[in-house]
Each structure stands twice: as C-alpha cells, then as structure tokens.
Amino acid sequence: MPAAKTSTAWSATLHKDHLKVQGEFTFPTPGYKVELKRKVPQGINPSILLLEKAVTTPHGIEPQHVVTIPVSFEEQTTAHYHEVEILPDGIKIAVTTH
C-alpha cells in the first residue's frame, strides 16, 4: 500500500468539553478511505492524545491521479490535552482552546 502524504492543514481545537481534530491525507489514487481512531492503550503522557490512522485500500482498478481526503476526529472529553499525535505518521498538532 502506498503511503499517504500528509498536509500541513491540521488543527486540534478544544471547546469546553469537546475536542475536534481536522486534517487531510493525500493518496496516489481515488478509492482510499481513512479515519482516525483513539489509540488503545494511550501513551504515558496524559496531556497528549494519541490517534491512529486507519486506511482502507481501494478494491479494483482506480484511475491514476492524486486525491486529497479530509479526515476528522471528535470526542467529548474532560481531559485538557496540549497536543494530539497521529500514528504511525508522527504528525503532532498543538491543541488550541476556545
């Protein structure tokens, strides 16, 4: 499976008790599906939320052109995260609060 390229268009925002992470991945062909899931178990630093990228590859023949897919993750939380890290890519996003 070709690796997804990551964009610099990432954000993580905490509004009271609601965390929203948004970004995008670029793939070499259409047909890929991608989602972010909470990593289990989490790491040792409780101020960093670890998310895992889950990619589903296309089935069958796809046209050869690059596509960018938006992705987001949302959850209700009482934790005060300072950073979100997307694994295995190592993308680190500072959390802004509003």
Secondary structure per residue as TSV (DSSP state, phi and psi in degrees):
chain	resnum	aa	ss	phi	psi
A	1	M	-	360.0	128.6
A	2	P	-	-65.7	146.4
A	3	A	-	-75.8	143.9
A	4	A	-	-80.4	139.3
A	5	K	E	-86.6	150.0
A	6	T	E	-107.3	150.7
A	7	S	-	-97.6	163.9
A	8	T	S	-88.1	2.0
A	9	A	-	-86.3	61.2
A	10	W	-	-113.0	145.2
A	11	S	E	-146.6	151.8
A	12	A	E	-137.8	119.1
A	13	T	E	-127.2	133.0
A	14	L	E	-112.0	114.9
A	15	H	E	-109.0	105.5
A	16	K	T	52.6	-99.2
A	17	D	T	-116.3	25.5
A	18	H	E	-127.8	118.5
A	19	L	E	-103.4	132.6
A	20	K	E	-130.9	125.9
A	21	V	E	-115.3	131.2
A	22	Q	E	-135.4	147.0
A	23	G	E	-174.9	-162.6
A	24	E	E	-153.8	153.9
A	25	F	E	-123.5	147.8
A	26	T	E	-112.4	131.6
A	27	F	E	-120.6	158.3
A	28	P	S	-75.2	-16.4
A	29	T	S	-146.8	161.5
A	30	P	T	-68.6	171.9
A	31	G	T	99.2	-13.5
A	32	Y	-	-75.5	147.0
A	33	K	E	-123.8	141.6
A	34	V	E	-141.3	140.7
A	35	E	E	-143.8	159.9
A	36	L	E	-107.0	132.9
A	37	K	E	-128.0	147.1
A	38	R	E	-62.6	129.7
A	39	K	-	-73.9	135.8
A	40	V	S	-125.0	121.2
A	41	P	S	-79.9	163.0
A	42	Q	-	-72.8	170.1
A	43	G	-	-78.2	-173.2
A	44	I	S	-82.5	-16.5
A	45	N	-	-96.4	109.2
A	46	P	T	-69.1	-9.8
A	47	S	T	-90.7	-0.7
A	48	I	E	-117.6	119.2
A	49	L	E	-87.0	126.8
A	50	L	E	-99.9	125.1
A	51	L	E	-118.6	146.6
A	52	E	E	-110.3	139.3
A	53	K	E	-84.7	123.9
A	54	A	E	-112.6	118.1
A	55	V	E	-113.2	133.1
A	56	T	E	-108.1	123.7
A	57	T	-	-79.9	155.7
A	58	P	-	-70.2	153.6
A	59	H	-	-108.0	130.4
A	60	G	S	91.0	-171.0
A	61	I	-	-86.1	133.0
A	62	E	-	-121.9	150.7
A	63	P	-	-62.7	150.7
A	64	Q	S	-92.7	81.7
A	65	H	-	-148.5	145.7
A	66	V	-	-70.3	137.9
A	67	V	E	-129.6	146.9
A	68	T	E	-113.2	128.0
A	69	I	E	-114.6	122.9
A	70	P	E	-73.0	148.6
A	71	V	E	-142.0	147.6
A	72	S	E	-146.9	160.8
A	73	F	E	-140.7	133.8
A	74	E	E	-136.0	145.5
A	75	E	E	-158.9	151.9
A	76	Q	E	-79.9	136.7
A	77	T	-	-153.4	150.4
A	78	T	-	-105.2	-4.1
A	79	A	-	-74.1	151.8
A	80	H	-	-111.1	81.4
A	81	Y	-	-71.7	144.4
A	82	H	S	-104.4	-19.6
A	83	E	E	-153.7	150.4
A	84	V	E	-120.7	135.2
A	85	E	E	-121.0	130.5
A	86	I	E	-99.0	121.0
A	87	L	E	-105.1	148.0
A	88	P	T	-88.7	4.9
A	89	D	T	-70.9	-22.0
A	90	G	T	76.4	20.7
A	91	I	E	-71.3	128.0
A	92	K	E	-116.9	128.5
A	93	I	E	-125.8	124.0
A	94	A	E	-73.0	136.9
A	95	V	E	-87.1	128.2
A	96	T	E	-101.3	144.2
A	97	T	E	-112.0	147.1
A	98	H	-	-131.6	360.0
